[in-house]
Amino acid sequence: MLLKEFTVPECERFRTICNFTEEEMKVFDLRVKGKSIVEIQIALHLSESTVNRRIKDVKKKIHKVL
């Protein structure tokens, strides 16, 4: 599942119903804009493992509502 492939309405729906944490929301927003893991790390001052973990958590939450 590539987050950048979702439409704008789909992304809005996920923001509303997935109950993302604040950090997950930031990662989600950057990822749907096509930002790389390294770009997200720099923007949010997170480690690579944390970014990967947040992406995994976001995908799990999205999968639950699909």
Residue pairs with C-beta under 8 A, 6 or more apart in sequence:
1 59
1 62
1 63
3 28
3 31
3 32
3 55
3 58
3 59
4 31
4 32
4 33
4 34
6 14
6 32
11 28
11 32
14 20
14 28
14 61
14 62
14 65
15 25
15 28
17 65
18 58
18 61
18 62
18 64
18 65
19 61
20 28
20 58
20 61
21 57
23 44
23 46
23 54
24 54
24 57
24 58
24 61
26 44
27 40
27 44
27 51
27 54
27 55
27 58
28 58
30 39
30 40
30 43
30 44
31 40
31 55
31 58
35 43
37 48
37 51
37 52
37 55
38 48
40 46
40 51
41 47
41 48
41 51
44 51
46 54
